[in-house]
Amino acid sequence: MCGSASPYTGDSAVWRTSSNSRRTVYCILRKNRVFFTCKCTTSSKNPRLCGIDVDAGYAPWTPQNLTCIQKEGSGNVTCSWKKGRETHLPTISEFWLRTLAPDGTAMVSSILGSGSVTFPILEPQGSYSVWVKETNQLGSAVSSSLNFSLNDIVMPLPPEINGVDCSSRHCVLHWDRGQGPLRMEVQYRAVQETWTTHRFTQAKGNRTWGIKDLEPFMLYEIRARCKLMPERGVWSEWSTVLTTRTDEEVPRTKLDIWYTEQSPKSQNTSLTVLWKELNKSEAGGRILGYRLEVHDLQQGSTRVYTTNSSAGWPIACTRCNVTLSTYNSKGHSPPACMTLPLHTDLPAFAPQNVLCMPNSNSSIAISWQKPATAGHVSGYLVEWCPAKRGKQGLKWKRINPDQLSTVITENIHPGECYQGAVYALYKDRIAGKTSFLDVFSLESAPTQGPTPSVNVGDGRVTVTWTEIPLEHQRGCLKRYTIYLERARDRTIQKYGPIDPSLRSYSAFSGLHPGERYNLSMTGSTTAGEGRRGKTVVFFYPRHKQQDQQVFYVIIFAGCTLFLCVLVVMSLCQISSVRKRVSMCFFCSMPDVPDPANSKWAKECAAIKGLMLDNQFSLDDSSQSEEEPHTLEIQEFPISWDLANPELSRTSDPDGGTTDLCLLLPPNHSPSQASPLYDGQLTFSYIKSFSHDSDSSEQTQESKGTDVTVDYISPQGLLADSSEVEAENDCLGDMNFFPCPQSPFLEPMFQCGGKLTLDAVKIDCSFLD
């Protein structure tokens, strides 16, 4: 009737089909309902009912777990059962009851219900039979029958616990119950532990029961329930849970004592005495403290210490007996004794071939072989602690002498590195020791890298770093690796492996001065290399030696260039330049005045009796037509007259003497001069002759002493000795230092030639 379905939408799915009468039939499947409703119509807008409804589902399952209970003091019986799977169809549940009276009369009745029914007791002494039947359109199912009497299904009230009396290991339970013998069930447990169950039959009139084998000073929870007959009946509900604590007792167990040596053996060895805490069962109660007695065997002294901490106690002795005990409110534990320190530097007494392997994520298996010595081993001891924490967190375990392996689990965590040792214990303080390192239960690559710091100085790069945090090492570090990346071209240099115990590194090579670098580090375990740490950027400078070499190269190049320029200038000088070079020394001097107009010259002429004007009184007309006066520049030694510094004499080349008129500054005195003036000094002076242009040498010679010769300093005044000496050198030799000399330069004038006063007067304005 119903054809193919269209897509499911909303809360229903619609099927569409056709019939011979050209009617359209719609079939709808409701959501969560397994049945069909089909409608047909000649128009989709006006549907009308036709056909039938189709339901889908399951037949009933057989009911299970049928039980009946009569609570004590109640006149009703309650029966319950478990239905099968959901049928998705309307289903009827019928509870059937058959009552058989003591006289044999039977009565059958049914009650509709869904999972449970309650009915009144009709025959207290009769017997009952019950069953359940479930029916729907697809069929029916009937449960098995349950036969019982009221004594079989009665549930007594739970026992009422009045109190508990406890000692250290025993508790007595008291309850109130007025009936005769009962079947009792008592459960107890330490808080958060599992229940322990004890069952017993209560004798008539007995309302107590004892619980044994408890732990001292332990908090317990206790509860109980009962039923009327041992083999018949239903257990009551549990009583209210009662909480109680057992009493304390004297600790019965010795402490497990061990030690660590904090410094190398010396006259006073520093030791730390360690011990394990007793568990709750061994402690016998709340531990109040520890008593440590140290007897120094060399000094014969005894010291007693008390502490309430179990972290250990430091002592200093070369050889001593240590006695340790713990105590609570009831007393002290048996003392544990040990002579310290032990002799552990005996290789022949040490265990051999110690092997450590991961056993699980939280355990490590350790095995060894017997020592090489034939001595009797009283036992073995295995100690371990997290690496790189010193002796912090040290744990140990004692092993029987006939056992050569063990599994350690205490304080073992995945991803952590451990170290330790195996001891073979003997009498008389002898113990052979074999150490082990880098042991782990589970290892992986580090999750974090070191944090580096770079120091650059004196052409050397030094990297220091902080250790990877223990929680990020994820095992035992085997090496560090440094990655150095040049920022310019991203080339990477790798340095390593580096020992994990180191904290600095400076063996870098191939670094380029003036470059910037990026540095990072990684750590590695046997499981692989971890992540890189923080990246540090640094600049690698040039060396001072390299800077000096560059400086010298620059200086040499500059000097070479300067010399080349000087050579080129010397070769390429033009006449005007040659003139400037020749006169560069005189340019630093002031303008030379006209000697004829000198005040000092006039004073000298007055002293000599001749005026300078009369010396040169010639015919103006003839003079104007002829050459002007000339000066002969000659060099004569001067004899300095200290009495009259303004007048001195000099020797002519012909052997005679001539009075000289020296032009000195008005405020100049011989005392101001340099000591060099104390002897014969050579100066260049201008010798002036007054004569006609056509006069011959004989005429000049015939004049003899009639001709007045005056000498004037080229500068017009007497300068300092150093300046005069420099002038003499320059004027006499024509060597104008520091003006450069060139073979192509001609002298400006000859020392022995004629020079007019106009030529003597030098104007340096052309250099302005």
Buried (B, 14 or more C-beta within 10 A) or exposed (E): BBEEBEEEEEEEBBBBBEEEEEBBBBBBBEEEBBBBBBBBBEEEEEBEEBBEEBBEBBBBBBBEEBBBBBBEEEEEBBBBBEBBEEBBBEBEBBBBBBBBEEEEEEEEEEBEBEEEBBBEBEBEEBBBBBBBBBBBEBEBBBBEEBEBBBEBBBBBBBBEBEEBEBEBBBBEBEBEBEEEBBBBBBBBBBEEEEEBEBEEEBEEEEBEBEBEEBBBBBEBBBBBBBBBBEEBBBEBEEBEEBEBBBBBBBBEBBBBBBBBBEEEEEEEBBBBBBBBEBEBEBBBBEBEEBBBBBBBEEEEEEEEBEEEEBEBBEBBBBBBBBBBBBBBBBEEBEBBBBEBBBEBEBEEBBBBEBEBEBBEEBEBBBBBEBBEBEBEBEBBBBBBBBBBEEEEEBBBBBBEEEEBEBBBBEBBEBBBBBBBBBBBBBEEBBBBBBEBEBBBBBBBBBBBBBBBBBEBEEBEBBBBBEBBEBEBBBBBBBBBBBBBBBEEEEEEBEBBEBEBEEEEBEEBEEBEEEBEBBBBBBBBBEBEBBBBBBEBEBEBBEEEEEEEEEEEEEEEEEEEEEEEEEEEEBEEBEEEEBBBBBBBBBBEBEEBBEBBEBEBBBEBBEEBEBEBEEBBEBEEEEBEEEEEBBBEBBBBEBBBBEEEBBBBBBBEEEEEEBBBBBBBEEEBEBEEBEEEBEEEBEBBBBBBBBBEEEEEEEEEEEBEEEBBBBBBBBBBBBBEBEEBBBBBBBBBEBEBEEBBEBEEBEEBBEBEEEBEBEEBEBEBEEEE
